[in-house]
Amino acid sequence: MIDINKAIAALDWNKEPRGLYEPIEYMLASGGKRLRPTLALIAAEAIVNGGLISGDAMDHVLPAALALEVFHNFTLVHDDVMDKAELRRGKPAVHIKWNNNTAILSGDQMLIEAYKLLSGVPADKLPQVLKWFNEMATGVCEGQQYDVDYEHLNQVSIDDYMKMIELKTSVLIAYAMRIGGYIAGADAKQQEALYQYGLHIGLAFQIQDDILDVYGDPKTFGKAIGGDICCNKKTFLLITAIERADAESKAELLQWLMATDCDQKKIAAVKKIYDRLGVRDAGEVAMEEHTAIALAQLDKLPNNPGTEKLRQLAEQLTSRQR
């Protein structure tokens, strides 16, 4: 299968003005899991030739895979500005290394570059791929707005939260699967199975991210621990804590949420409440439930090496530390 890291590294950002393109090069070179493009390629591998994808078919999927990765990184650049996050993948965020204006403008250009890459999809597949890509991009923006709105609300339900992360995180993974499979020739049933696998893997992935933000190791997680607590983000852990808390614990939790300054004292205090209410365990149970739903979708796909890779990937994501 194509080495996605090499393909990303081969993208040419040596253009003028450097102030626009250097931050793009920096962001894409900073690493990351490359989950979305990898899933697009593996989805294709699970469909074509019994899992042995031909070079031509892989070349047809690659432009979409690269477009998905560039789009994803564009959202991260802007997210870090909105969240005032200082680190991304263990390195200074773009807006910290340069400034907010640079991050916004270079992020805008990344979105344009994603569509330029997408134009390399075979002409007969491009209209449908473009339709799905636009649906995905709209969903991500809607999810981000819900995320912002929820920061200012004291009460958000788990159902509301799951809808938000489905839009903000899961649809990008789900459409990566559907697009990769579609370009490789998946029928409607297979496309839906790939989409549902991606959707539920995405939900499990985000719940795991919520857990790692509080309980992860900053050396492996790649960003400061407790960032969600500082921003009063409505995560699975926070919403579960509010739902489980008695009057005293809820009052204590809401008092910390009202604190405008964030420091290690606030992070430690909220984490202590989480520990008392067992919300980490609740998050891990939910993550395992969505992983099981995702794995069940693989029974609808050909039994081949590509499908087995999807099975292994689901198991790896639930045990990741970054």
TORPATI-86889 format. One line per 5 residues: number of its first residue (from 0); their letters; for each residue y, z, x of N, C-alpha, C. Coordinates in steps of 0.001 Angstrom, whole numbers. Example, Ala and Ser with C-alpha at 12.3 -4.5 7.8 and 13.67 -1.06 7.14 Angstrom:
BEGIN
0) as) -5690/7800/13190/-4500/7800/12300/-3300/7800/13200  -2250/7080/12850/-1060/7140/13670/30/7870/12900
END
This chain:
BEGIN
0) midin) -1194/0/847/0/0/0/1242/0/881  2314/-563/372/3570/-638/1112/4046/763/1491  4537/907/2726/5131/2164/3180/6545/2229/2622  6753/3061/1599/8037/3090/908/9145/3593/1820  8839/4501/2738/9862/4996/3659/10375/3887/4561
5) kaiaa) 9468/3050/5040/9878/1920/5880/10702/930/5078  10316/715/3827/11052/-217/2974/12466/291/2706  12607/1592/2508/13933/2178/2283/14755/2116/3568  14107/2411/4699/14811/2363/5987/15275/956/6330  14583/-49/5798/14930/-1443/6092/16144/-1931/5306
10) ldwnk) 16576/-1185/4294/17769/-1569/3548/18984/-1523/4468  19810/-2524/4410/20929/-2671/5347/22213/-2063/4779  22663/-978/5413/23920/-343/5008/24988/-471/6095  24721/-1304/7091/25678/-1504/8181/26756/-2487/7742  27589/-2029/6805/28614/-2864/6197/29942/-2120/6192
15) eprgl) 30987/-2888/6017/32325/-2311/5927/32781/-2275/4470  33565/-1284/4100/34068/-178/4921/33002/902/5150  32952/1408/6349/31929/2397/6691/32050/3644/5835  33271/3969/5418/33468/5157/4588/32760/5072/3249  32434/3863/2814/31698/3674/1559/30196/3670/1791
20) yepie) 29752/2974/2850/28319/2732/3032/27623/3780/3908  28353/4424/4806/27714/5425/5660/27142/6596/4861  27864/7112/3835/27271/8188/3027/26003/7749/2293  25925/6477/1888/24714/5974/1235/23554/5989/2214  23823/5487/3416/22797/5486/4462/22339/6910/4775
25) ymlas) 23286/7820/4863/22995/9229/5146/22111/9834/4053  22459/9579/2799/21703/10157/1687/20278/9625/1654  20122/8310/1806/18788/7725/1711/17933/8052/2928  18578/8351/4063/17833/8702/5276/17480/10182/5329  17989/10960/4366/17781/12410/4414/16388/12833/3959
30) ggkrl) 15589/11864/3554/14206/12179/3189/14030/12293/1696  13325/13314/1289/12956/13451/-112/11505/13078/-313  11023/13339/-1497/9595/13128/-1777/9252/11671/-2076  10264/10842/-2346/10054/9431/-2705/9084/9326/-3885  9162/10289/-4778/8205/10383/-5876/8293/9189/-6822
35) rptla) 9507/8814/-7210/9645/7770/-8220/9182/6397/-7733  9622/5944/-6551/9104/4646/-6093/7620/4675/-5800  7137/5795/-5287/5702/5914/-5008/4892/5809/-6290  5370/6462/-7354/4668/6399/-8636/4689/4992/-9215  5799/4285/-9054/5860/2905/-9535/4811/2050/-8838
40) liaae) 4665/2225/-7539/3692/1452/-6768/2257/1856/-7097  2020/3165/-7256/660/3614/-7582/284/3193/-9000  1256/3223/-9920/976/2752/-11282/508/1303/-11257  1154/490/-10434/726/-899/-10287/-657/-982/-9669  -907/-148/-8692/-2208/-141/-8015/-3325/228/-8979
45) aivng) -3011/1092/-9949/-4017/1518/-10917/-4351/426/-11933  -3520/-607/-11993/-3702/-1670/-12990/-4316/-2932/-12391  -3859/-3320/-11222/-4196/-4639/-10669/-5529/-4642/-9924  -6352/-5622/-10235/-7570/-5906/-9457/-8434/-4673/-9215  -8622/-3893/-10251/-9486/-2725/-10103/-8968/-1719/-9108
50) glisg) -7653/-1670/-8931/-7067/-697/-8017/-6804/-1247/-6645  -7196/-2484/-6382/-6938/-3092/-5081/-5821/-4112/-5268  -4590/-3646/-5203/-3447/-4483/-5548/-3217/-5526/-4464  -2923/-6746/-4877/-2678/-7820/-3917/-1281/-7700/-3341  -1081/-8323/-2189/220/-8272/-1548/1308/-8857/-2423
55) damdh) 1029/-9971/-3106/2027/-10607/-3963/2447/-9679/-5098  1481/-9033/-5743/1793/-8140/-6857/2629/-6956/-6378  2285/-6409/-5223/3041/-5284/-4685/4477/-5702/-4359  4635/-6903/-3817/5974/-7403/-3525/6802/-7552/-4800  6155/-7855/-5914/6858/-7982/-7186/7345/-6621/-7697
60) vlpaa) 6588/-5577/-7408/6939/-4229/-7879/7976/-3576/-6964  7969/-3925/-5679/8816/-3245/-4696/10299/-3231/-5058  10912/-4341/-5517/12344/-4271/-5855/12658/-3208/-6891  11804/-3082/-7901/12022/-2059/-8924/11831/-664/-8343  10826/-499/-7478/10584/798/-6857/11794/1236/-6030
65) lalev) 12353/320/-5256/13533/635/-4447/14737/926/-5339  14896/163/-6411/16002/396/-7335/15919/1790/-7952  14726/2219/-8304/14526/3551/-8877/14905/4643/-7887  14561/4451/-6615/14878/5464/-5605/16374/5518/-5328  17022/4367/-5241/18463/4357/-5009/19199/4961/-6209
70) fhnft) 18755/4626/-7413/19354/5224/-8612/19185/6737/-8603  17982/7205/-8298/17727/8647/-8263/18661/9341/-7278  18831/8763/-6096/19710/9378/-5094/21169/9327/-5516  21556/8289/-6230/22906/8252/-6803/23139/9452/-7710  22164/9766/-8573/22341/10897/-9484/22441/12210/-8710
75) lvhdd) 21709/12317/-7602/21752/13551/-6809/23112/13738/-6141  23689/12660/-5648/25010/12738/-5014/26031/13266/-6010  26013/12730/-7225/26965/13181/-8244/26611/14573/-8774  25323/14862/-8906/24905/16197/-9344/25430/17275/-8396  25342/17009/-7100/25770/18000/-6110/27273/18264/-6206
80) vmdka) 28035/17237/-6535/29467/17435/-6757/29677/18323/-7977  28989/18013/-9070/29161/18757/-10309/28707/20207/-10166  27609/20402/-9415/27051/21744/-9253/27680/22522/-8108  28534/21844/-7320/29117/22450/-6117/28022/22910/-5151  26935/22142/-5107/25814/22474/-4224/26162/22093/-2787
85) elrrg) 25892/22982/-1853/26259/22731/-464/25163/22026/321  23906/22220/-84/22785/21636/650/21985/20686/-225  21464/19654/395/20526/18745/-250/19500/18366/809  18235/18717/549/17146/18445/1492/17397/19089/2852  17985/20269/2806/18202/21031/4024/19383/20582/4854
90) kpavh) 20156/19624/4346/21314/19105/5075/22555/19224/4198  23745/19156/4814/24958/19217/3986/24974/18114/2943  25303/18462/1711/25436/17464/649/26537/16483/1018  26509/15302/426/27476/14256/778/28905/14744/593  29174/15450/-491/30551/15885/-745/30988/16984/226
95) ikwnn) 30039/17660/865/30358/18653/1887/30589/17968/3237  29724/17037/3586/29848/16334/4865/31103/15451/4888  31448/14866/3731/32661/14068/3620/33616/14797/2672  33716/14367/1443/34558/15035/450/34154/14545/-938  34725/15155/-1960/34352/14808/-3328/34621/13349/-3661
100) ntail) 35790/12843/-3250/36130/11461/-3575/35138/10480/-2951  34764/10742/-1717/33785/9883/-1049/32448/9935/-1768  32024/11131/-2158/30736/11283/-2844/30738/10531/-4171  31834/10608/-4904/31915/9918/-6190/31874/8403/-5989  32670/7903/-5049/32756/6461/-4853/31468/5891/-4259
105) sgdqm) 30916/6565/-3248/29662/6085/-2664/28531/6181/-3678  28561/7211/-4510/27574/7319/-5585/27689/6159/-6557  28917/5813/-6914/29126/4663/-7802/28526/3393/-7182  28742/3211/-5884/28216/2020/-5225/26687/2030/-5189  26102/3213/-5077/24640/3314/-5107/24090/2824/-6441
110) lieay) 24781/3138/-7524/24351/2651/-8836/24393/1118/-8873  25462/555/-8327/25567/-906/-8265/24446/-1487/-7412  24161/-843/-6280/23106/-1322/-5383/21736/-1262/-6067  21535/-270/-6913/20259/-170/-7634/20054/-1390/-8525  21103/-1801/-9220/20985/-2990/-10075/20823/-4267/-9250
115) kllsg) 21457/-4318/-8085/21262/-5477/-7205/19805/-5579/-6769  19196/-4456/-6439/17782/-4451/-6057/16902/-4855/-7234  17264/-4377/-8409/16471/-4659/-9605/16423/-6161/-9899  17436/-6880/-9490/17478/-8323/-9749/16371/-9074/-9019  15690/-8394/-8081/14584/-9021/-7371/13267/-8999/-8119
120) vpadk) 13226/-8377/-9297/12021/-8379/-10129/11764/-9806/-10627  10495/-10234/-10720/10207/-11584/-11219/10952/-11886/-12518  11453/-13126/-12630/12335/-13498/-13737/11708/-13270/-15109  10397/-13487/-15226/9762/-13344/-16534/9614/-11878/-16941  9690/-10974/-15976/9576/-9539/-16267/10937/-8853/-16351
125) lpqvl) 11958/-9477/-15794/13244/-8805/-15624/13899/-8360/-16930  13936/-9159/-18002/14616/-8684/-19225/14067/-7356/-19744  12738/-7221/-19798/12148/-5976/-20294/12386/-4825/-19319  12249/-5113/-18024/12494/-4072/-17013/13941/-3601/-17079  14872/-4532/-17233/16284/-4166/-17320/16555/-3327/-18564
130) kwfne) 15924/-3651/-19677/16076/-2873/-20905/15607/-1436/-20687  14423/-1290/-20074/13899/54/-19822/14750/804/-18797  15216/105/-17781/16040/746/-16756/17321/1297/-17379  17920/534/-18280/19135/994/-18958/18851/2176/-19873  17722/2153/-20585/17336/3296/-21429/17165/4539/-20570
135) matgv) 16516/4362/-19428/16306/5472/-18502/17633/6027/-18003  18541/5142/-17571/19822/5580/-17021/20645/6324/-18070  20630/5832/-19301/21339/6508/-20386/20734/7886/-20639  19407/7964/-20643/18748/9248/-20841/19124/10258/-19776  19183/9830/-18525/19555/10731/-17435/20971/11268/-17635
140) cegqq) 21893/10396/-18012/23275/10833/-18245/23363/11791/-19434  22626/11482/-20497/22623/12382/-21664/22042/13747/-21285  20960/13742/-20519/20367/15000/-20083/21303/15806/-19207  22034/15129/-18334/22998/15811/-17477/24107/16449/-18312  24556/15757/-19352/25602/16321/-20202/25091/17546/-20952
145) ydvdy) 23862/17479/-21478/23284/18665/-22112/23226/19822/-21119  22846/19518/-19879/22761/20547/-18848/24124/21216/-18653  25167/20414/-18605/26528/20951/-18458/26919/21766/-19690  26622/21220/-20870/26973/21930/-22113/26288/23287/-22188  25037/23341/-21780/24254/24566/-21910/24739/25681/-20987
150) ehlnq) 25445/25314/-19915/25969/26347/-19015/26951/27266/-19724  27572/26761/-20781/28611/27536/-21474/28091/28200/-22751  26796/28116/-22991/26197/28741/-24163/25331/29922/-23746  25410/31005/-24495/24581/32161/-24193/23155/31997/-24712  22985/31189/-25740/21679/31043/-26373/21272/29574/-26424
155) vsidd) 20197/29246/-25746/19599/27908/-25771/18102/28101/-25953  17494/27335/-26844/16062/27501/-27095/15240/26760/-26057  13986/27147/-25944/13059/26442/-25048/12926/24986/-25476  12905/24736/-26785/12817/23354/-27273/14016/22534/-26819  15214/23119/-26915/16420/22425/-26446/16322/22142/-24951
160) ymkmi) 15853/23137/-24224/15732/22986/-22774/14735/21888/-22413  13591/21868/-23086/12577/20863/-22778/13091/19463/-23084  13875/19317/-24140/14470/18018/-24443/15446/17611/-23349  16215/18580/-22872/17191/18291/-21820/16510/17823/-20542  15460/18526/-20104/14824/18119/-18848/13992/16850/-19026
165) elkts) 13547/16601/-20262/12869/15326/-20516/13832/14179/-20228  15074/14313/-20679/16072/13272/-20454/16535/13249/-19006  16857/14403/-18466/17482/14456/-17139/16502/14133/-16012  15266/14553/-16154/14297/14433/-15065/13106/13554/-15415  12492/13810/-16562/11194/13193/-16855/11276/11702/-17155
170) vliay) 12347/11262/-17834/12375/9847/-18200/12426/8939/-16977  13045/9399/-15911/13090/8595/-14692/11697/8422/-14104  10913/9483/-14124/9537/9412/-13626/8674/8587/-14583  8862/8808/-15885/8066/8089/-16882/8328/6588/-16834  9590/6212/-16745/9909/4784/-16683/9497/4163/-15361
175) amrig) 9498/4938/-14282/8984/4424/-13010/7522/4007/-13171  6761/4838/-13874/5356/4524/-14128/5219/3295/-15019  5962/3278/-16118/5852/2171/-17078/6277/852/-16430  7378/874/-15694/7879/-351/-15071/6904/-870/-14025  6386/25/-13178/5423/-399/-12169/4180/-1007/-12779
180) gyiag) 3660/-354/-13817/2470/-870/-14479/2733/-2182/-15198  3877/-2281/-15850/4229/-3493/-16596/4324/-4707/-15677  5010/-4547/-14554/5154/-5667/-13628/3791/-6112/-13106  2872/-5152/-12957/1532/-5457/-12452/592/-5991/-13532  1058/-6017/-14805/243/-6607/-15859/-409/-5644/-16818
185) adakq) 33/-4396/-16879/-549/-3417/-17804/-329/-3848/-19248  -1344/-3624/-20098/-1161/-3903/-21518/-405/-2743/-22174  -122/-2881/-23460/722/-1902/-24152/117/-497/-24116  -1197/-397/-24304/-1858/910/-24288/-1766/1551/-22913  -1984/757/-21888/-1900/1272/-20524/-469/1665/-20169
190) qealy) 496/862/-20613/1904/1201/-20369/2253/2566/-20966  1785/2809/-22189/2083/4075/-22856/1402/5236/-22142  171/5029/-21683/-527/6084/-20940/212/6413/-19649  669/5388/-18952/1432/5600/-17724/2731/6342/-18023  3395/5947/-19107/4658/6589/-19482/4435/8073/-19790
195) qyglh) 3405/8375/-20591/3144/9760/-20965/2717/10599/-19758  1950/9990/-18862/1606/10693/-17613/2893/11072/-16883  3784/10096/-16694/5025/10359/-15982/5902/11371/-16686  5950/11288/-18012/6789/12201/-18783/6351/13648/-18579  5056/13901/-18691/4564/15277/-18588/4496/15769/-17143
200) iglaf) 4263/14867/-16215/4371/15250/-14809/5816/15632/-14491  6754/14881/-15076/8162/15192/-14878/8546/16552/-15428  8019/16901/-16613/8301/18216/-17183/7721/19321/-16310  6482/19136/-15869/5864/20121/-14975/6646/20232/-13673  7085/19093/-13158/7842/19037/-11905/9137/19840/-12022
205) qiqdd) 9867/19688/-13141/11140/20382/-13298/10939/21877/-13494  9908/22271/-14232/9635/23703/-14385/9299/24311/-13034  8515/23581/-12231/8214/24049/-10878/9493/24159/-10056  10419/23209/-10227/11694/23258/-9521/12482/24507/-9915  12457/24847/-11206/13128/26062/-11675/12543/27300/-11000
210) ildvy) 11230/27320/-10867/10556/28454/-10225/10932/28530/-8756  10898/27386/-8066/11190/27367/-6635/12641/27734/-6349  13541/27415/-7262/14952/27748/-7049/15160/29258/-6943  14271/30010/-7561/14379/31475/-7519/13394/32080/-6525  12184/31533/-6491/11116/32164/-5715/10687/31366/-4477
215) gdpkt) 11326/30242/-4225/10933/29413/-3097/11465/29927/-1769  10983/29310/-697/11446/29585/658/12518/28554/987  13757/28975/1281/14821/27993/1540/14518/27058/2701  13680/27501/3637/13340/26645/4776/12507/25444/4348  11672/25624/3332/10832/24519/2854/11403/23873/1598
220) fgkai) 12148/24645/805/12701/24118/-447/13819/23119/-196  14547/23288/904/15560/22313/1286/16952/22586/759  17121/23640/-25/18449/24028/-482/18466/25528/-728  19664/26067/-874/19794/27509/-1003/19079/28021/-2243  18407/29162/-2084/17725/29805/-3202/18747/30498/-4097
225) ggdic) 18537/30389/-5411/19412/31068/-6365/20572/30236/-6847  20585/28944/-6516/21688/28091/-6952/21807/28006/-8458  20674/27952/-9163/20710/27887/-10625/21278/29171/-11219  20952/30290/-10601/21487/31579/-11064/22994/31611/-10875  23456/31123/-9727/24897/31111/-9458/25655/30288/-10489
230) cnkkt) 25071/29151/-10890/25735/28248/-11835/25474/28619/-13290  24708/29701/-13507/24316/30091/-14872/23588/28970/-15592  22800/28197/-14847/22070/27087/-15456/20997/27612/-16387  20863/26947/-17514/19826/27326/-18465/18503/26702/-17998  17770/27462/-17221/16471/27030/-16729/15374/27608/-17615
235) fllit) 14149/27149/-17369/13016/27698/-18120/12938/29206/-17917  13203/29676/-16703/13109/31107/-16407/14179/31896/-17161  15418/31415/-17132/16500/32146/-17789/16306/32184/-19301  15969/31052/-19897/15797/31006/-21350/14631/31891/-21783  13538/31858/-21038/12395/32713/-21350/12766/34180/-21216
240) aiera) 13557/34497/-20198/13992/35885/-20008/14820/36363/-21192  15743/35528/-21648/16587/35904/-22797/15734/36098/-24046  14741/35232/-24237/13880/35340/-25414/12990/36577/-25354  12566/36967/-24160/11638/38098/-24020/12337/39448/-23912  13599/39440/-23540/14282/40686/-23194/14507/41589/-24396
245) daesk) 14376/42884/-24158/14803/43852/-25166/16325/43952/-25101  16896/44763/-25956/18362/44833/-26064/19001/45216/-24732  18397/46185/-24040/18978/46664/-22778/18924/45581/-21700  17754/44943/-21556/17608/43899/-20539/18490/42697/-20846  18605/42352/-22136/19431/41217/-22517/20895/41490/-22207
250) aellq) 21351/42695/-22485/22744/43054/-22197/23012/42983/-20699  22059/43472/-19914/22206/43428/-18455/22250/41985/-17955  21380/41171/-18506/21313/39771/-18087/22597/39041/-18454  23082/39234/-19668/24307/38566/-20101/25513/39034/-19305  25480/40278/-18872/26578/40788/-18043/26628/40034/-16710
255) wlmat) 25462/39798/-16131/25432/39043/-14870/25832/37589/-15095  25490/37032/-16236/25870/35650/-16521/27382/35503/-16654  28053/36565/-17041/29506/36525/-17192/30228/36662/-15861  29508/37072/-14826/30136/37242/-13508/30560/35886/-12959  31818/35750/-12622/32341/34458/-12141/32006/34208/-10684
260) dcdqk) 31930/35266/-9895/31579/35123/-8484/30077/35271/-8324  29522/34426/-7486/28081/34530/-7244/27822/34923/-5805  26997/35926/-5625/26595/36344/-4288/25142/36783/-4348  24637/37267/-3232/23237/37687/-3171/22952/38859/-4105  23970/39638/-4416/23777/40766/-5328/23413/40265/-6719
265) kiaav) 24126/39244/-7195/23834/38672/-8514/22456/38034/-8524  22141/37267/-7493/20840/36601/-7427/19707/37619/-7445  19853/38677/-6641/18813/39707/-6564/18665/40439/-7893  19779/40710/-8566/19735/41445/-9833/19048/40624/-10919  19383/39339/-11004/18769/38487/-12024/17288/38290/-11720
270) kkiyd) 16972/38114/-10453/15566/37957/-10059/14759/39197/-10430  15348/40346/-10279/14666/41601/-10634/14363/41634/-12134  15301/41165/-12940/15068/41097/-14393/13938/40112/-14694  13947/38965/-14011/12877/37981/-14185/11522/38592/-13867  11462/39338/-12766/10197/39967/-12365/9714/40935/-13439
275) rlgvr) 10646/41681/-13979/10299/42690/-14984/9760/42048/-16259  10275/40869/-16579/9890/40204/-17829/8757/39201/-17660  8293/39003/-16445/7153/38122/-16197/7418/36652/-16472  8655/36221/-16246/8983/34841/-16610/8408/33824/-15619  8165/34252/-14388/7556/33312/-13433/6167/32904/-13921
280) dagev) 5393/33863/-14373/4052/33551/-14891/4136/32614/-16091  5112/32838/-16958/5280/31970/-18131/5591/30545/-17698  6409/30410/-16673/6735/29089/-16161/5522/28390/-15581  4704/29131/-14853/3514/28533/-14253/2505/28101/-15317  2393/28872/-16391/1506/28494/-17501/1991/27191/-18138
285) ameeh) 3304/27105/-18413/3864/25891/-19021/3670/24690/-18104  3867/24895/-16816/3687/23814/-15857/2248/23304/-15866  1298/24208/-15925/-119/23822/-15952/-471/23094/-17251  143/23493/-18363/-123/22830/-19650/329/21378/-19615  1513/21141/-19086/2015/19770/-19036/1238/18934/-18010
290) taial) 796/19552/-16949/-31/18830/-15976/-1342/18403/-16617  -1932/19267/-17432/-3187/18936/-18110/-3000/17762/-19077  -1865/17747/-19796/-1584/16626/-20704/-1449/15328/-19910  -771/15412/-18767/-605/14229/-17926/-1950/13709/-17431  -2794/14592/-16959/-4095/14188/-16432/-4961/13546/-17510
295) aqldk) -4830/14009/-18747/-5621/13437/-19837/-5279/11966/-20067  -4052/11562/-19733/-3652/10162/-19915/-4424/9221/-18993  -4901/9749/-17869/-5580/8902/-16893/-6919/8393/-17410  -7466/9059/-18433/-8728/8585/-19026/-8538/7245/-19744  -7286/6868/-20027/-6990/5624/-20716/-6741/4469/-19750
300) lpnnp) -6835/4752/-18455/-6584/3758/-17422/-7879/3378/-16727  -7905/2245/-16009/-9100/1890/-15245/-9467/2991/-14258  -10749/3198/-14077/-11216/4211/-13131/-11296/3568/-11748  -10259/3776/-10939/-10185/3120/-9638/-9395/3975/-8658  -9245/3545/-7415/-8535/4352/-6418/-7093/4671/-6804
305) gtekl) -6417/3737/-7488/-5046/4009/-7894/-4969/5152/-8889  -5869/5153/-9851/-5899/6238/-10837/-6238/7563/-10173  -7132/7531/-9206/-7484/8757/-8482/-6281/9292/-7705  -5451/8403/-7165/-4236/8846/-6473/-3307/9582/-7442  -3217/9089/-8675/-2385/9754/-9670/-2916/11145/-9996
310) rqlae) -4239/11256/-10035/-4859/12555/-10291/-4537/13538/-9151  -4670/13070/-7931/-4400/13919/-6767/-2924/14306/-6699  -2053/13357/-7032/-624/13623/-6979/-230/14708/-7968  -811/14667/-9159/-509/15696/-10163/-879/17076/-9646  -1997/17172/-8983/-2441/18461/-8446/-1536/18909/-7298
315) qltsr) -1076/17969/-6480/-195/18326/-5372/1147/18837/-5858  1668/18211/-6915/2987/18600/-7410/3007/20022/-7944  1906/20460/-8526/1863/21809/-9087/1742/22886/-8011  1421/22492/-6793/1283/23469/-5712/2335/23277/-4628  3314/22423/-4889/4323/22129/-3859/5243/23323/-3620
320) qr) 5871/23326/-2454/6813/24372/-2102/8226/23842/-1866  8428/22537/-2181/9756/21973/-2008/9989/20880/-3050
END
